[in-house]
Amino acid sequence: MYQIKRNHIVEDLEIEDNGKVLTLNVDLTVDTVLQAYNKAQYKIAQASQDAKKAANDKDMEQAEAAMGNAIFGLFEVIFGEAQTEKIIDFYDNKPLEMLGDIAPFISDVVAPKIQEAQQRIQDRYKQVSKRG
């Protein structure tokens, strides 16, 4: 029998701050969110570049706002809209602090699964193109 297993992430993430605890349930199918994840990562990188290029305070404010929106977008891909709202409330709407604390979870748990999925897709395309 030929089997196909979907690349799935199911994890709980607990964030604690002075006795206040927020528990998040991550349950996503990597192949389903791959494109949105990559787009969100690109927006974060673009906002970071814009911040480096900022010539004045207005440009910096715009870059920071874009960075915040990009971070919120990445979190919505990973955690969903409702849980992202909980994270925003927990962090008092401080996206850089949110990203700083949650980035290790993203880089250690989510990103490797995303990279595996991307490699698997590339390998599939190579197999199909060799046959075609």
C-alpha positions in Angstrom: 0.0 0.0 0.0 1.2 3.5 -0.9 0.9 5.8 2.0 1.0 9.6 2.2 1.4 11.3 5.5 0.5 15.0 5.9 3.1 17.2 7.5 1.3 18.4 10.6 2.3 20.4 13.6 0.5 20.0 16.9 2.1 21.7 19.8 1.1 23.7 22.9 3.0 26.9 23.7 2.9 28.4 27.1 3.9 32.0 27.8 4.3 33.1 31.3 4.7 36.7 32.7 4.7 37.2 36.5 2.2 34.5 37.2 0.0 35.3 34.2 -0.1 32.4 31.8 -1.2 32.2 28.2 -1.5 28.7 26.6 -1.7 28.5 22.9 -2.6 25.4 20.8 -0.9 25.2 17.5 -2.5 22.8 15.1 -1.7 23.4 11.5 -1.0 21.4 8.3 2.3 22.7 7.0 1.6 22.3 3.3 -1.6 24.3 3.7 0.1 27.3 5.3 3.4 27.1 3.4 2.6 29.9 0.9 1.1 32.2 3.6 4.1 31.6 5.9 6.6 32.4 3.2 4.7 35.6 2.3 4.6 36.7 6.0 8.3 36.0 6.3 9.0 38.1 3.2 6.9 41.0 4.6 8.9 40.9 7.8 12.2 41.0 5.9 10.9 43.8 3.7 9.9 45.9 6.7 13.3 45.3 8.3 15.0 46.5 5.2 12.7 49.6 5.0 13.6 50.4 8.7 17.3 50.3 7.8 16.7 52.6 4.9 14.6 55.1 6.9 15.8 58.6 6.2 13.7 60.3 8.8 11.3 59.8 11.7 8.3 59.5 9.5 9.9 56.8 7.4 10.9 54.9 10.6 7.4 55.1 11.9 6.0 53.7 8.7 8.6 50.9 8.7 7.8 50.1 12.4 4.1 50.0 11.6 4.8 47.7 8.6 6.9 45.5 10.8 4.2 45.2 13.4 1.6 44.3 10.8 4.0 41.8 9.2 4.6 40.2 12.6 0.9 40.0 13.3 0.4 38.4 9.9 3.0 35.7 10.6 1.4 35.0 14.0 -2.0 34.7 12.3 -0.6 32.1 9.9 0.8 30.0 12.8 -1.6 30.6 15.6 -4.8 31.7 13.9 -6.6 35.0 14.2 -8.3 34.4 17.6 -5.1 33.2 19.3 -3.1 36.0 17.8 -5.5 38.5 19.4 -4.8 36.8 22.7 -1.1 37.1 22.2 -1.4 40.8 21.2 -3.5 41.5 24.4 -1.0 39.5 26.5 1.9 41.6 25.1 0.0 44.9 25.3 0.3 45.3 21.5 4.1 45.2 21.4 4.9 43.2 18.3 8.7 43.2 18.6 8.6 41.9 22.1 6.1 39.3 21.0 8.4 38.2 18.2 11.5 38.2 20.4 9.8 35.9 22.9 8.1 33.6 20.4 10.8 33.5 17.7 12.6 30.5 19.3 9.3 28.5 19.0 8.9 29.5 15.4 12.6 28.8 14.5 12.8 25.5 16.5 9.4 24.0 15.8 7.6 25.7 12.9 10.5 26.7 10.5 12.1 23.2 10.3 8.7 21.7 9.3 8.2 24.4 6.7 11.7 23.8 5.3 11.0 20.0 5.2 7.7 20.7 3.3 9.5 23.0 0.8 12.2 20.4 0.2 9.6 17.7 -0.2 7.6 19.8 -2.8 10.8 20.6 -4.7 11.7 16.9 -4.8 8.2 16.0 -6.0 8.5 18.5 -8.9 11.9 17.1 -9.8 10.5 13.6 -9.9 7.5 14.6 -12.0 9.7 16.7 -14.4 12.0 13.7 -14.9 9.1 11.5 -15.9 7.4 14.0 -18.0 
